[in-house]
Amino acid sequence: MLKVFEDYGIPRPDFRVMESGFRVIVFTSAYSEVSIKGPDHVPDNVPKVTDKVTDKVTDYLTENQMQIIRLMQQNVSITTKELADKIKISQRKIKENISKLKDRGLIKRKGSAKGGNWEIIV
């Protein structure tokens, strides 16, 4: 499975163990739909599975929320000000989106407000 992700240039999926089982999250480089056309040795159902998982993740996240998660993955110490500057929305809207992401259990803050880091749970 990981070889297929590598062949298509898709970031490695995130495997998380949970109390009731496990969760696999598949990300695209831009958190958008994946258009996969690749080597003949890849089974036909692989792109369909990838698209289904990607669609499932993106079904309940806004574009801004997906950008926030992507930027947090790139820099776990990113500030709300930096997020606002990069996404080009107000810091208040960033905080609202972060609150929604926390409520959904997708992210959490580890450590202090100034010296802590973001943990992506998805």
N, C-alpha and C positions, 0 to 999 in steps of 0.2 A: 504494500500500500504506500509506504513512504517513497519508494522508487517512482511510483506514478506521479506523486506530488512533485518530486524533483524533476522528472521528465517534462512536466508541464510548467515549471517555474512557479508553482504555487507554494506559499509558505507552509512549513510543516504544521500538521494539525496539532491541536492542544488536547492531550489526553488527561482527564481529571477523574480521580477515584472519588466516589460519593458514597454516602451511607447506603443508598438503595441501588448502587451499581456503579456505572461510570458514564462519563460524557465525553464525546469527541466533538470538537469544534473545528470546522474547516474555514480558513480565512483565505480570501483572495488578496492580492497585493493592494487593491483599492477598495476592498469590502463591497464589491459589486458583483454582478452576475459573471460567471466564468464561461467563457466560450472556449471549449477545448477541441482542438483538432490536432492529433498527434500521431505517434508511432502506431503502426499496424498491430504490434504485439499487445497492445492494451485492450482488454476486453471491452465490448460495447457498453456494458452496464456501468463502467467506471465513471464516465462523464455524467451520466444520469444521477448516480448516487451523489457525486460531488455537487451537482446543481441542486439536488433536493436538500442536502444538508445546508448549503449556502443559503438557499431560499428560506429554509426554516429559521436560520439565525437572523437573516435580514428582514423577515416578515414583521417582526415586532420591534425593530430598532429604526429610528429615524436616521437620515443621512448624517446629521450632526452627531448623533450618538455613536454611530459607526466610526466617524472621524476621530471622536474623542478617544475611543478604545484603541484605534490604530496608533494615534499619537502617544497614548500612555504606554503602549507596548514598545514603541521606539525609545521612549524616555520615561522611565518609571518615576522620575522626580519632577516631571513637568508641572508647572503651576497653572492655576486657572487663568491668570493673566496671559501666559504664553499660549494656552489653548485658545483663548478668545482672539488673540492676535492672529494665530495661524488659521483658525476656522472663519474668522471675520464675523463673529457675532459677539454680543455683549458678554461681559463677565457674569452678569446676573443670569443670562440664559445658559451659560456654561454650568454654573452652579445648579440650576434647575435640572439640566440633563444629567449631571453627575448624581444628583439625588435620586433621579429615576433609575439610573443604572445600578446604584447601590440598593435601592428598594427591590429591584429584580434579582439581586444577588449576583450581578455580573462583574462588579468591581468592589474593592474595598480599600480603605486607606490604612496603611501600616505605619505606626509611629506618629510623631507630632505633625501638626498642620504645616509647620515650616520645614522640619527636617525629615519628614516621613516619605514614604514611597507608595505608589499605586500598585495594587495587586489585581491583575486581571483574572477573574475566576472562570470566565466563559472558556 
